[in-house]
Amino acid sequence: MKVEIRRLQGTPVDEGILREAAQAALRRAGGRLASLSLALVDDDRIRLINTRYRNVDAPTDVIAFEAEDQPDGLTGEVIISVETAQRQAAEAGHCLERELALLTAHGLLHALGYDDTTDEGAREMRALQDQVLSDLKESLHLYDL
């Protein structure tokens, strides 16, 4: 799967970790995507997107658009607020790269059609995300020192 990352905000991030997270999530989910568009934005931009597409006038951590809804059916789109990810990482006591990897995996699962609005769906997504983070343990360890 080709992963295109667009940085539309100023915080430097390790794009390699995000690509690894996307590939690991795709493997773990057994899904099929030809490409993933991953946009890293600030809270203002994600708030506008959240308002437009979800009718929620507030920032959020990640928004994903299902590949099935795209013209080719094989392209996923994930948008992550790096500002929100920074706050969540601080609250959880881990590095920004771990939070961004988690949000990348979460968004990719949504792009594949996974739904966390039910208890069962949320459990399934959490289990897959945990597996992805486990797959990235060595890479993420570099940031947790």
Stockholm file with secondary structure:
# STOCKHOLM 1.0

chainA/1-145         MKVEIRRLQGTPVDEGILREAAQAALRRAGGRLASLSLALVDDDRIRLINTRYRNVDAPTDVIAFEAEDQPDGLTGEVIISVETAQRQAAEAGHCLERELALLTAHGLLHALGYDDTTDEGAREMRALQDQVLSDLKESLHLYDL
#=GR chainA/1-145 SS CEEEEEECSSSCCCHHHHHHHHHHHHHHHTCCCSEEEEEEECHHHHHHHHHHHHCCCSCCSEEEECGGGSTTSCEEEEEEEHHHHHHHHHHHTSCHHHHHHHHHHHHHHHHTTCCCSSHHHHHHHHHHHHHHHHHTHHHHHTTCC
#=GC SS_cons         CEEEEEECSSSCCCHHHHHHHHHHHHHHHTCCCSEEEEEEECHHHHHHHHHHHHCCCSCCSEEEECGGGSTTSCEEEEEEEHHHHHHHHHHHTSCHHHHHHHHHHHHHHHHTTCCCSSHHHHHHHHHHHHHHHHHTHHHHHTTCC
//
